[in-house]
Structure formats: C-alpha cells, structure tokens
Amino acid sequence: MGRRHAIAHWLSLASLGALTAWMTFDDRGFERLLRVLAPHETTVLYPTKPLRALIGEQVLLVIVSSSMALLIGGALGALALSRWGRPFRDVIVSVGNLAQTVPSVAIMALAVPMTGYGAKPVIVALVLYSILPIVHNVIAGMEGVPAEVLDAATGMGMRPLQRVMRVQLPLAMPVILAGIKNMVVINVSAATMGAVVAAGGLGMPILAGFKEYNDAFILEGALPSIALALLADRALTSPGARPAG
C-alpha cells in the first residue's frame, strides 16, 4: 500500500506540474480552452500582461511572503519554547490569532498609506496572516516529542542545544512541515487579492473580469491559481502520506 500511495503521489505531482507548465507557456492552447469554457466572450485573454508574467508575479509574492513568515514564525515559536520566552507564550500566540482575525484585504488597505501600492502591502498582509500556523506547529511539534526520548538524549550526554538540533527538531519536522504546507497553499490563493492594490499576479485578470463582466478573464486567473495551490500541496506532502479520510 505504501508503494501505491507513493506512485499515486508522484503521478499527481507530475500531472499538476505538467498542467501548470502548459497553462504558463502554451498561450494558444490555453486560449482555446478559455474559448470552450466561455464561448460567449470575444476577448478571452487578459490584454495587459501575458499569463506567464502574471504567474511569475504570483509565485514571487508567495516565495517572498512565505520565506519571511517562516523566519518570523519559526523565531517566535522558538522564543515561546525557550526559558526566557515561556512567560510570554500566550502573548505570542494571541498576537498571531489577532493577525488571522483581521481580513487580509483589510491589512492590505491599512498598509497602503505606509508602504504605497504594489507588492509591499500584499507581502505585509500575507506574512501577518501566515505567522500563526508556523508558530502553532513549531510549538506542537517540539512539545510532541516524547519525554523519554529527551531523557535518553540527556542520558547520552547531549547538551540542550545538541538535544534540540539532533533529536527534538528532526522528530518535530513532520508537524512543522505540515504547518509550512498549509501556509504556502493559503498564500498561493490569498496572493490573488493583491490585485486590489496593484500588486500584479493572477488576481489582475480576475479583477478585470469582475469589472468587465468577462468570464474568460476570471477563468484565466482562477484556473492557474487553483493549479498552483494543488501543485504546492502535492509538492509539500510526503510521498508516503495517506490522503485524509
């Protein structure tokens, strides 16, 4: 069964990668698909930028925001677990919860007066929205390591830092990676909202489609966004992991 799950994982990953590459580079083929899906539209491709440029902007927003959220969230999680940070653990988690209760579009709007329009307010919103999953999973993963394993490492003469790096962190990594996967998938979808502050990305044709009542524009932005989210999910899932349910 494990081998069958691994084969299914790699086949789905390859299929999603091929689909994303096809939408990115085969303009004529994707145009034909949009004409089939929206036959009543005369213009089916967003005229301002080619799709490959929009996908590139989307991926760049996700990479930058996810990297920053990983660094900040990992540092906050480590602080919450440390001897000095434990008294402030509830405060750290509460700040992360507060950032997630505020809609990301509202965070972008609040950031615009300070950062201007473009990619910066989107990155601010995505980073704030992504910190909590990282903090939670770092804490859960590190605290989920059995006490007897840590006692055995101590008995072998490991110092606290060695115990963390050589025992605790490797055992906690699956939980931490699950938080990273959730963060990246959410960011791929949420980055489309950056169009409202002129950040580019796949939200641009979607926004133009709403303004011009053009279903093809909406599909041009939505289909690659869905493919990217599914591709990120598959790429960050362990080949041996069983599907939920």
Long-range contacts (C-beta under 8 A, 24 or more apart in sequence): 2-240, 5-239, 5-240, 5-241, 5-242, 6-239, 6-240, 9-234, 9-237, 9-239, 9-240, 9-241, 10-239, 12-234, 13-231, 13-234, 13-235, 16-227, 16-230, 16-231, 16-234, 17-231, 19-227, 20-55, 20-224, 20-227, 20-228, 20-231, 23-51, 23-55, 23-223, 23-224, 23-227, 24-51, 24-52, 24-55, 24-224, 25-52, 27-51, 30-220, 34-216, 34-219, 34-220, 35-216, 37-215, 37-216, 37-219, 38-214, 38-215, 38-216, 38-219, 40-215, 41-214, 41-215, 41-216, 43-214, 43-216, 44-216, 44-217, 44-220, 45-216, 45-220, 46-204, 46-205, 46-208, 46-217, 46-220, 46-221, 48-204, 48-208, 49-200, 49-204, 51-220, 51-224, 53-200, 54-200, 54-201, 54-202, 54-204, 54-205, 54-221, 54-224, 55-202, 55-224, 55-228, 57-119, 57-199, 57-200, 57-201, 58-188, 58-191, 58-192, 58-200, 58-201, 58-202, 58-224, 58-225, 58-228, 59-228, 60-119, 61-119, 61-122, 61-123, 61-126, 61-187, 61-191, 61-194, 61-199, 61-200, 61-201, 62-126, 62-184, 62-187, 62-188, 62-191, 62-228, 62-232, 64-119, 64-123, 65-122, 65-123, 65-126, 65-127, 65-130, 65-187, 65-191, 66-126, 66-130, 66-180, 66-183, 66-184, 66-187, 68-123, 68-127, 69-126, 69-127, 69-130, 69-131, 69-134, 69-183, 69-187, 70-134, 70-180, 70-183, 72-127, 72-131, 72-134, 73-130, 73-131, 73-132, 73-133, 73-134, 73-135, 73-138, 73-183, 74-134, 74-138, 76-131, 76-134, 76-135, 77-134, 77-135, 77-136, 77-137, 77-138, 77-139, 77-142, 78-138, 80-135, 80-138, 80-139, 81-138, 81-139, 81-142, 81-143, 89-139, 92-135, 93-132, 93-135, 93-136, 93-139, 96-131, 96-132, 96-135, 96-136, 97-132, 99-128, 99-129, 99-131, 99-132, 100-129, 100-132, 102-128, 104-129, 104-190, 104-193, 105-193, 105-196, 108-193, 108-194, 108-196, 108-197, 109-197, 112-197, 117-197, 117-198, 117-199, 118-197, 118-198, 118-199, 119-194, 119-199, 119-200, 121-194, 121-197, 121-199, 122-191, 122-193, 122-194, 122-197, 122-199, 125-190, 126-187, 126-190, 126-191, 129-186, 129-187, 129-190, 130-183, 130-186, 130-187, 133-179, 133-182, 133-183, 133-186, 134-176, 134-179, 134-180, 134-183, 136-179, 137-175, 137-176, 137-178, 137-179, 137-180, 138-172, 138-176, 138-179, 140-175, 141-171, 141-172, 141-173, 141-174, 141-175, 141-176, 141-179, 142-168, 142-169, 142-172, 144-171, 144-172, 144-175, 145-171, 145-172, 174-238, 177-236, 177-238, 180-236, 181-232, 181-233, 181-236, 181-237, 184-232, 184-236, 185-229, 185-232, 185-233, 185-236, 188-225, 188-228, 188-229, 188-232, 189-225, 189-229, 192-221, 192-225, 202-228
